[in-house]
């Protein structure tokens, strides 16, 4: 029963991608629509989701008590990021290194990760899942976005440029920071603002996945080959990242449930927003779209394996 619930969480994501692909094929969406969806997610729906999620899922006490739980995912991501930098230097072409490093490091913790964790471990897993999500989001909307926008060498000319600052202070990062501040200062927003944030935030998942399907339609799959950098991304997402979390647990003891949730979150497919940000920064968003889609498909087979392995942790 748990197996089927976890599998259905992933299949629903795949269905949304397929709907986006089909509607684009039927002529409902074009490339300008994909750009519009990209802007809606990054500037409106995702910041609203950050504010609503943190305001409703955390209290000041819970957030402060969970500080260590925030540090561990961030350390694991930094280790994965360093590994990705080394690998990309040898195996990835220069124009894709920032994209590769980001995809290697960040995972789909909110759209797939949280539903899967609830299916596997129940509602008690949500606070731990959100801690990993917070670290994942902080990394992506700072270092990740900066690396994606730097593909092509623009950032190397002036790393402290206005463009760099803008890429770090992106709307989703500001939304994340605002959510944390609201919790720490124990500020309760009026119900109409919270409802608005919830409605807008709920748009994030369908818009992001429809965007992936739309973009996938425009890709000429006959030009794609399964390269070594793609294979390394699969290893990074589904083997190296969860292994790093498990090794860290030997040095930073944590409750069994927290460890299980962190391992599942680290083993999720590539974060869907990578393709959207790549599109916004004129990066190779087709490459990102293919890898987001393929890792999502493969996760339907990988996650049940982790379910068996994690059943041994008590």
Secondary structure by P-SEA (a helix, b strand, c coil): caaaaaaaaaaaaaaaaaaaaaaaaaccccaaaaaaaaaaaaccaaaaaaaaaaaccccaaaaaaaaaaaaaaaaaaaaaaaaaaaaaacccccccaaaaaaaaccccccccaaaaaaacccccaaaaaaaaaaaaaaaaacaaaaaaaacccccccccccaaaaaaaacaaaaaaaaaaaaaaacccccaaaaaaaaaaaaaaaaaaaaaaaaaaaacccccccccaaaaaaaaaaccaaaaaaaaaaaaccccaaaaaaaaaaaacccccaaaaaaaaaccaaaaaaaaaaaaaaaaaaaaaaaaaaacccc
